[in-house]
Amino acid sequence: MSGRDKLGAYGAWAAVCFFWGTTYLAIRVGLESLQPMLFAGLRFLIAGGVLFFVMSRQRNARLPFGREWFDLGVVGLALLGVGNGAVVWAEQWVPSGMAALLVATSPFWAAALEHLQGDGERVGVRGLLGMAVGFGGLALLVGPQLFGVELDGKYLLGVIVIQVGCFFWQAGSAYAKRRPSGVSPLMGSAVQMLFAGVVLTLVGTIAGEWGGMRLSARGLGALLYLVVFGSIIAYSAYMYAIQKLPLSLVSTYSYVNPLVALVLGWLVLNERLGWREGLSASVILLGVALVKTSPKELARLIARLRRVKSGEGGAGAFRSA
């Protein structure tokens, strides 16, 4: 890889680290005037529609056919519909930085699902230790709200809903791994976003959210930001980085996103960022690091790198708020 390509690849990785970290703040700002399900649904309808239009005009990008439509729909609904929809809904009460930290626990759900599958990887001692450390950080983050004077049922509900979303994200990722699509990754992503957008918009319509929608410059700006930077640009940058850099390096964006979200939430929205939040972030990210660097996970990453090098592998899963 030439020096120019290497610079571009690292630039793309940095863009993923930053833009996907900012999406939590954009969601929080958008919820000031937009209703959660319609907000999420319109984002994916617009982003998916634009991406689908662009990809359909490419000569080498075919449309899905047969069972591929169903599989892409299942993945889109699990990852974007439930996974991302849960984050948007929960951020009505959970600060943006806290939401990013809660989403950082996703590797623990991935490890648990692998353990439950008959032919999945078994979680080693280091992985179990990482899960224990990570959930300890989660307890430190939520504990005072449970047992102190700051008791808030909606905050706790938001925490639970985000964890449900994390579970569905990982379950959808496992489904996608077992039923890979033959279409290009960008076309597949466009179809997934369209499926999620339609369902989320329908849910918001049934819930009567149109009556609560208030158009504002901040809300429309947040929606446009998520469509352009959170979905189209960041995803394209991720795809480029994953082709040029080792997967183990690119995946470290999951460590950076919560830090970006915490700092932006503190700077822009005056969200609390004290010693407890800082300590919780450190403990959760330490647990994630232990899980993602366990011997089983490292062996899997090495195998994937070898497949990519030999031309057999593809890009990883799309992960954004």
C-alpha positions in Angstrom: 0.0 0.0 0.0 1.4 3.4 -1.0 2.0 6.2 1.4 -1.0 8.1 -0.1 -3.3 5.1 0.3 -2.1 4.5 3.8 -2.8 8.2 4.7 -6.3 7.9 3.2 -7.0 4.7 5.1 -6.0 6.1 8.4 -8.0 9.2 7.6 -11.1 7.1 6.9 -10.6 5.2 10.2 -10.3 8.5 12.1 -13.5 9.7 10.4 -15.3 6.6 11.6 -14.0 7.1 15.1 -15.2 10.7 15.2 -18.5 10.7 13.2 -19.9 7.6 14.8 -19.1 9.1 18.2 -21.0 12.3 17.3 -24.2 10.5 16.3 -25.2 10.2 19.9 -25.2 13.9 20.4 -27.0 14.4 17.1 -29.7 12.0 18.3 -30.1 13.9 21.6 -30.4 17.2 19.8 -32.9 15.9 17.3 -35.1 14.5 20.1 -35.7 18.1 21.3 -38.3 18.6 18.5 -38.6 15.2 16.7 -40.4 12.1 17.9 -38.0 9.1 18.4 -39.4 6.4 16.0 -40.2 8.9 13.2 -36.8 10.5 13.7 -35.0 7.2 13.3 -37.3 6.0 10.6 -36.9 9.1 8.4 -33.1 9.0 8.9 -32.9 5.5 7.4 -35.5 6.1 4.7 -33.6 9.0 3.4 -30.1 7.6 3.8 -31.2 4.2 2.4 -33.0 5.8 -0.5 -30.0 7.9 -1.5 -27.6 5.0 -1.2 -30.0 2.6 -3.1 -30.4 5.1 -5.9 -26.6 5.6 -6.2 -25.9 1.8 -6.1 -28.7 0.9 -8.5 -26.9 3.0 -11.2 -23.7 1.1 -10.8 -23.1 -1.5 -13.5 -21.6 -4.2 -11.2 -24.1 -3.7 -8.3 -27.1 -6.1 -8.8 -30.3 -6.0 -6.9 -31.1 -8.7 -4.3 -33.4 -11.5 -5.4 -35.3 -14.3 -3.8 -34.4 -15.2 -0.2 -31.8 -12.3 -0.1 -34.6 -9.8 0.3 -35.9 -11.7 3.4 -32.4 -12.1 4.9 -31.5 -8.4 4.4 -34.8 -7.4 5.9 -34.2 -9.5 9.0 -30.7 -8.1 9.5 -31.9 -4.5 8.9 -34.7 -4.8 11.3 -32.5 -6.4 14.0 -29.6 -4.1 13.7 -31.1 -0.8 12.6 -34.8 -1.2 13.5 -34.4 -2.6 17.0 -30.7 -2.0 17.7 -30.5 1.7 16.7 -34.2 2.3 17.3 -33.7 1.4 21.0 -30.8 3.9 21.3 -32.9 6.7 19.8 -35.9 5.9 22.0 -33.8 5.6 25.2 -32.0 8.9 24.6 -35.2 10.7 25.5 -34.0 10.1 29.1 -30.4 8.8 28.9 -27.7 11.4 28.2 -25.9 10.9 24.9 -22.5 10.1 26.5 -24.1 7.5 28.8 -25.9 6.0 25.9 -22.6 5.6 24.0 -21.1 3.9 27.1 -24.0 1.5 27.4 -23.7 0.6 23.7 -20.0 -0.2 24.3 -21.2 -3.3 26.2 -22.2 -4.9 22.9 -19.1 -7.2 22.8 -20.3 -8.8 26.0 -23.6 -9.8 24.3 -21.7 -11.0 21.3 -19.5 -13.3 23.5 -22.6 -14.6 25.3 -24.4 -15.4 22.0 -21.3 -17.2 20.8 -21.2 -19.3 24.0 -24.9 -20.2 23.6 -24.5 -21.4 20.0 -23.7 -25.1 19.7 -21.0 -24.5 17.2 -19.9 -21.1 18.5 -16.7 -20.1 20.1 -16.4 -20.8 23.8 -15.6 -17.8 26.1 -12.3 -18.2 27.8 -11.2 -17.1 31.2 -10.0 -13.7 30.0 -13.3 -13.2 28.1 -15.3 -14.0 31.2 -13.2 -11.7 33.3 -13.7 -8.9 30.7 -17.5 -9.4 30.9 -17.4 -9.2 34.7 -15.3 -6.1 34.6 -17.5 -4.5 32.0 -20.7 -5.2 33.8 -19.1 -3.9 37.0 -18.5 -0.6 35.2 -22.1 -0.7 34.0 -23.3 -1.2 37.7 -21.1 1.7 38.7 -22.7 3.9 36.1 -26.3 2.9 36.9 -26.0 2.1 40.6 -26.5 5.6 42.1 -29.6 6.0 40.1 -31.0 2.8 41.5 -30.2 3.2 45.2 -29.7 6.9 45.8 -31.9 9.9 45.8 -31.5 10.2 42.0 -33.8 7.3 41.4 -35.4 7.7 38.0 -37.5 5.0 36.5 -37.3 6.4 33.0 -33.5 6.4 33.1 -33.5 2.8 34.3 -35.9 1.9 31.5 -33.7 3.6 29.0 -30.7 1.6 30.2 -32.6 -1.7 29.9 -33.9 -0.8 26.4 -30.4 0.0 25.2 -29.2 -3.4 26.4 -32.1 -5.0 24.5 -31.0 -3.1 21.5 -27.4 -4.4 21.9 -28.7 -7.9 22.1 -30.7 -7.6 18.9 -27.7 -6.0 17.2 -25.5 -8.9 18.0 -28.2 -11.4 17.2 -28.7 -9.7 13.8 -25.0 -9.8 13.2 -24.9 -13.5 13.9 -27.8 -14.1 11.5 -26.0 -12.0 8.8 -22.9 -14.1 9.3 -24.8 -17.4 8.8 -26.8 -16.1 5.8 -24.4 -13.9 3.8 -25.9 -12.0 0.9 -24.5 -12.1 -2.6 -25.1 -8.4 -3.2 -22.4 -5.7 -2.7 -22.1 -4.5 0.9 -23.3 -1.0 0.0 -26.4 -2.3 -1.8 -27.0 -4.6 1.1 -26.7 -1.7 3.6 -29.1 0.4 1.5 -31.8 -2.3 1.5 -31.3 -2.9 5.3 -31.8 0.9 5.9 -34.9 1.0 3.8 -36.5 -2.0 5.6 -35.7 -0.4 9.0 -36.8 3.0 7.9 -40.2 1.7 6.7 -40.9 -0.3 9.9 -39.7 2.5 12.3 -41.8 5.1 10.4 -44.8 2.8 10.6 -44.4 2.2 14.3 -44.1 5.9 14.9 -47.2 6.5 12.8 -49.2 3.9 14.8 -48.0 5.5 18.0 -49.4 8.8 16.9 -46.0 10.5 16.8 -46.8 12.8 13.8 -48.9 15.0 16.1 -45.8 15.6 18.3 -43.4 16.4 15.5 -42.2 20.0 15.7 -40.0 21.3 12.8 -37.0 23.2 14.0 -33.7 24.2 12.6 -31.9 22.1 15.3 -34.0 19.1 14.7 -33.7 19.2 10.9 -30.0 19.9 11.2 -29.6 16.8 13.4 -31.6 14.6 11.0 -29.5 15.9 8.0 -26.3 15.3 9.9 -27.2 11.7 10.8 -28.2 11.0 7.2 -25.1 12.5 5.6 -22.3 12.0 8.2 -23.7 9.3 10.4 -24.9 6.9 7.7 -23.6 7.6 4.2 -20.1 9.2 4.8 -19.1 7.3 7.9 -20.3 4.0 6.5 -18.3 4.6 3.2 -15.3 5.5 5.3 -15.6 2.3 7.3 -15.8 0.2 4.1 -12.7 1.9 2.7 -10.8 1.5 6.0 -11.7 -2.2 6.4 -10.3 -2.9 2.9 -7.0 -1.2 3.6 -6.2 -1.7 7.3 -6.3 -4.8 9.6 -9.7 -5.5 11.0 -8.3 -5.5 14.5 -7.2 -1.9 14.1 -10.4 -0.7 12.5 -12.5 -2.3 15.2 -10.9 0.0 17.8 -13.4 2.7 16.8 -15.7 1.1 19.4 -13.3 2.3 22.1 -13.2 5.9 20.8 -16.9 6.5 20.1 -17.9 6.6 23.8 -15.1 9.0 24.6 -16.2 11.4 21.8 -19.8 11.2 22.8 -19.0 11.9 26.5 -16.9 14.9 25.7 -19.4 16.3 23.2 -22.3 15.8 25.5 -20.5 17.7 28.2 -19.4 20.5 26.0 -22.6 21.1 23.9 -25.4 19.9 26.2 -23.8 20.4 29.6 -24.2 16.7 30.4 -22.7 15.6 33.6 -19.1 14.4 33.3 -17.6 13.8 36.8 -15.4 11.2 38.4 -18.0 8.5 38.4 -18.7 8.8 34.7 -15.0 8.9 34.0 -14.3 5.8 36.1 -17.3 4.0 34.7 -16.0 4.7 31.1 -12.5 3.4 32.0 -13.9 0.2 33.6 -16.3 -0.6 30.8 -13.7 0.0 28.1 -11.2 -2.1 30.0 -13.8 -4.9 30.0 -14.4 -4.5 26.3 -10.6 -4.6 25.7 -10.3 -7.9 27.7 -13.1 -9.5 25.7 -11.9 -8.3 22.3 -8.3 -9.4 23.0 -9.1 -12.8 24.5 -7.2 -15.7 22.8 -10.4 -16.9 21.1 -11.1 -13.4 19.6 -7.5 -12.9 18.5 -7.5 -16.3 16.8 -10.8 -15.3 15.0 -9.3 -11.9 13.9 -6.2 -13.7 12.6 -8.3 -16.1 10.6 -10.4 -13.3 9.1 -7.3 -11.4 8.2 -5.9 -14.4 6.3 -9.2 -14.8 4.5 -9.2 -11.1 3.5 -5.6 -11.4 2.3 -6.4 -14.5 0.2 -9.5 -12.7 -1.3 -12.1 -14.9 0.4 -13.3 -12.5 3.1 -15.4 -9.4 3.0 -16.1 -6.4 5.1 -17.2 -6.5 8.7 -20.6 -5.5 10.0 -21.9 -1.9 10.0 -22.0 -0.5 13.5 -23.3 3.0 14.1 -25.6 4.8 16.4 
